[in-house]
C-alpha cells in the first residue's frame, strides 16, 4: 500500500492545485473577451474561478470538518457558475473552451468526491 502523504496546507490538496491551474487558464481565456465585457462576463468569470481555490483554502483552515464542507460546497457551486459562463463565452464569442471545460469538470468531480468522503465521516 502506498504511503499516505501528510496534508499540511491547502496547497498540498490536488483539488486546490488543479483549481488554481484553472484560474490561470480562465484569466488567459478572458483576455479574448471584448473589452465591452470588462465589468460583465469577463469579470464574472474571473471572480467565479478565483472563488474555487479561495474557498478550498479558507475552508481548510476552519476549525471543524463541518465548516470545511460548507466552503467546499461553495467552491462546488462556483464550478457550476463558471461552467455556465464558459458556455456563454463559447456561444457569444466563439471562443474554444474545450481545455478549460475538461479541467473544470475534473475539479468539479474532485470536489464532489471530497465532499462525499467528508460527509460519510459524520
C-alpha atoms as a printed R data frame, in Angstrom:
    type eleno elety resid chain resno       x      y       z
1   ATOM     1    CA   UNK     A     1   0.000  0.000   0.000
2   ATOM     2    CA   UNK     A     2   1.410  3.446  -0.912
3   ATOM     3    CA   UNK     A     3   2.486  5.722   1.895
4   ATOM     4    CA   UNK     A     4  -0.039  8.434   2.812
5   ATOM     5    CA   UNK     A     5   1.244 11.968   2.329
6   ATOM     6    CA   UNK     A     6   0.534 14.328   5.212
7   ATOM     7    CA   UNK     A     7  -1.528 17.329   4.221
8   ATOM     8    CA   UNK     A     8  -0.070 20.362   5.994
9   ATOM     9    CA   UNK     A     9  -1.526 23.111   3.832
10  ATOM    10    CA   UNK     A    10  -4.362 23.670   1.396
11  ATOM    11    CA   UNK     A    11  -1.602 23.883  -1.245
12  ATOM    12    CA   UNK     A    12  -0.984 20.154  -0.713
13  ATOM    13    CA   UNK     A    13  -4.532 19.344  -1.884
14  ATOM    14    CA   UNK     A    14  -4.601 18.235  -5.509
15  ATOM    15    CA   UNK     A    15  -8.068 19.723  -5.953
16  ATOM    16    CA   UNK     A    16  -6.685 23.115  -4.869
17  ATOM    17    CA   UNK     A    17  -3.704 22.763  -7.249
18  ATOM    18    CA   UNK     A    18  -5.989 21.896 -10.177
19  ATOM    19    CA   UNK     A    19  -8.410 24.703  -9.371
20  ATOM    20    CA   UNK     A    20  -5.504 27.158  -9.153
21  ATOM    21    CA   UNK     A    21  -4.381 25.973 -12.598
22  ATOM    22    CA   UNK     A    22  -7.941 26.530 -13.814
23  ATOM    23    CA   UNK     A    23  -7.850 30.153 -12.598
24  ATOM    24    CA   UNK     A    24  -4.718 30.799 -14.666
25  ATOM    25    CA   UNK     A    25  -6.419 29.327 -17.737
26  ATOM    26    CA   UNK     A    26  -9.579 31.364 -17.166
27  ATOM    27    CA   UNK     A    27  -7.567 34.578 -16.948
28  ATOM    28    CA   UNK     A    28  -5.958 33.715 -20.296
29  ATOM    29    CA   UNK     A    29  -9.285 32.924 -21.935
30  ATOM    30    CA   UNK     A    30 -10.907 36.121 -20.646
31  ATOM    31    CA   UNK     A    31  -8.251 38.118 -22.493
32  ATOM    32    CA   UNK     A    32 -10.086 37.048 -25.668
33  ATOM    33    CA   UNK     A    33 -13.382 38.553 -24.495
34  ATOM    34    CA   UNK     A    34 -14.121 42.063 -25.827
35  ATOM    35    CA   UNK     A    35 -13.312 44.986 -23.540
36  ATOM    36    CA   UNK     A    36 -17.017 45.893 -23.520
37  ATOM    37    CA   UNK     A    37 -17.382 42.901 -21.185
38  ATOM    38    CA   UNK     A    38 -14.783 44.217 -18.718
39  ATOM    39    CA   UNK     A    39 -17.408 44.568 -15.976
40  ATOM    40    CA   UNK     A    40 -19.675 41.806 -17.254
41  ATOM    41    CA   UNK     A    41 -18.860 38.282 -18.322
42  ATOM    42    CA   UNK     A    42 -15.089 38.770 -18.163
43  ATOM    43    CA   UNK     A    43 -15.125 39.967 -14.556
44  ATOM    44    CA   UNK     A    44 -17.703 37.382 -13.509
45  ATOM    45    CA   UNK     A    45 -15.652 34.509 -14.964
46  ATOM    46    CA   UNK     A    46 -12.545 35.696 -13.169
47  ATOM    47    CA   UNK     A    47 -14.369 36.045  -9.845
48  ATOM    48    CA   UNK     A    48 -16.095 32.674 -10.017
49  ATOM    49    CA   UNK     A    49 -12.863 30.911 -10.995
50  ATOM    50    CA   UNK     A    50 -10.916 32.566  -8.155
51  ATOM    51    CA   UNK     A    51 -13.713 31.604  -5.769
52  ATOM    52    CA   UNK     A    52 -12.982 27.893  -6.232
53  ATOM    53    CA   UNK     A    53  -9.413 27.657  -4.852
54  ATOM    54    CA   UNK     A    54 -10.089 30.523  -2.435
55  ATOM    55    CA   UNK     A    55 -12.947 28.676  -0.750
56  ATOM    56    CA   UNK     A    56 -10.960 25.442  -0.628
57  ATOM    57    CA   UNK     A    57  -8.127 27.329   1.074
58  ATOM    58    CA   UNK     A    58 -10.356 29.181   3.543
59  ATOM    59    CA   UNK     A    59 -12.281 26.043   4.438
60  ATOM    60    CA   UNK     A    60  -9.084 24.097   5.029
61  ATOM    61    CA   UNK     A    61  -8.124 26.434   7.867
62  ATOM    62    CA   UNK     A    62 -11.540 26.480   9.515
63  ATOM    63    CA   UNK     A    63 -11.971 24.838  12.907
64  ATOM    64    CA   UNK     A    64 -14.320 21.986  12.059
65  ATOM    65    CA   UNK     A    65 -14.914 19.483   9.261
66  ATOM    66    CA   UNK     A    66 -18.468 20.892   9.054
67  ATOM    67    CA   UNK     A    67 -17.074 24.337   8.234
68  ATOM    68    CA   UNK     A    68 -14.662 22.844   5.711
69  ATOM    69    CA   UNK     A    69 -17.532 21.014   3.986
70  ATOM    70    CA   UNK     A    70 -19.508 24.260   3.788
71  ATOM    71    CA   UNK     A    71 -16.641 26.000   1.990
72  ATOM    72    CA   UNK     A    72 -16.208 23.011  -0.327
73  ATOM    73    CA   UNK     A    73 -19.910 23.265  -1.173
74  ATOM    74    CA   UNK     A    74 -19.420 26.943  -2.028
75  ATOM    75    CA   UNK     A    75 -16.441 26.052  -4.240
76  ATOM    76    CA   UNK     A    76 -18.529 23.336  -5.890
77  ATOM    77    CA   UNK     A    77 -21.291 25.868  -6.572
78  ATOM    78    CA   UNK     A    78 -18.737 28.150  -8.185
79  ATOM    79    CA   UNK     A    79 -17.835 25.355 -10.615
80  ATOM    80    CA   UNK     A    80 -21.439 25.330 -11.876
81  ATOM    81    CA   UNK     A    81 -21.398 29.114 -12.143
82  ATOM    82    CA   UNK     A    82 -18.147 29.020 -14.116
83  ATOM    83    CA   UNK     A    83 -19.438 26.266 -16.400
84  ATOM    84    CA   UNK     A    84 -22.401 28.447 -17.305
85  ATOM    85    CA   UNK     A    85 -20.110 31.396 -18.008
86  ATOM    86    CA   UNK     A    86 -17.792 29.282 -20.169
87  ATOM    87    CA   UNK     A    87 -20.778 28.130 -22.226
88  ATOM    88    CA   UNK     A    88 -21.814 31.768 -22.687
89  ATOM    89    CA   UNK     A    89 -18.262 32.627 -23.708
90  ATOM    90    CA   UNK     A    90 -18.378 29.907 -26.347
91  ATOM    91    CA   UNK     A    91 -21.841 30.916 -27.602
92  ATOM    92    CA   UNK     A    92 -21.356 34.675 -27.638
93  ATOM    93    CA   UNK     A    93 -17.737 34.939 -28.749
94  ATOM    94    CA   UNK     A    94 -16.950 31.571 -30.396
95  ATOM    95    CA   UNK     A    95 -14.052 31.010 -28.007
96  ATOM    96    CA   UNK     A    96 -12.755 27.455 -27.716
97  ATOM    97    CA   UNK     A    97 -13.350 26.357 -24.131
98  ATOM    98    CA   UNK     A    98 -12.566 22.643 -24.501
99  ATOM    99    CA   UNK     A    99  -9.402 22.583 -22.377
100 ATOM   100    CA   UNK     A   100 -10.888 24.770 -19.646
101 ATOM   101    CA   UNK     A   101 -14.096 22.738 -19.701
102 ATOM   102    CA   UNK     A   102 -12.216 19.476 -19.169
103 ATOM   103    CA   UNK     A   103 -10.234 20.889 -16.263
104 ATOM   104    CA   UNK     A   104 -13.383 22.387 -14.750
105 ATOM   105    CA   UNK     A   105 -15.138 19.012 -14.983
106 ATOM   106    CA   UNK     A   106 -12.184 17.356 -13.281
107 ATOM   107    CA   UNK     A   107 -12.165 19.910 -10.451
108 ATOM   108    CA   UNK     A   108 -15.931 19.619 -10.051
109 ATOM   109    CA   UNK     A   109 -15.748 15.825  -9.774
110 ATOM   110    CA   UNK     A   110 -12.877 16.030  -7.296
111 ATOM   111    CA   UNK     A   111 -14.849 18.426  -5.114
112 ATOM   112    CA   UNK     A   112 -17.932 16.182  -5.224
113 ATOM   113    CA   UNK     A   113 -15.866 13.153  -4.135
114 ATOM   114    CA   UNK     A   114 -14.120 15.160  -1.419
115 ATOM   115    CA   UNK     A   115 -17.437 16.428  -0.047
116 ATOM   116    CA   UNK     A   116 -18.953 12.935  -0.149
117 ATOM   117    CA   UNK     A   117 -15.976 11.466   1.730
118 ATOM   118    CA   UNK     A   118 -16.216 14.140   4.423
119 ATOM   119    CA   UNK     A   119 -19.964 13.558   4.730
120 ATOM   120    CA   UNK     A   120 -19.508  9.815   5.219
121 ATOM   121    CA   UNK     A   121 -17.154 10.527   8.151
122 ATOM   122    CA   UNK     A   122 -20.016 12.227  10.047
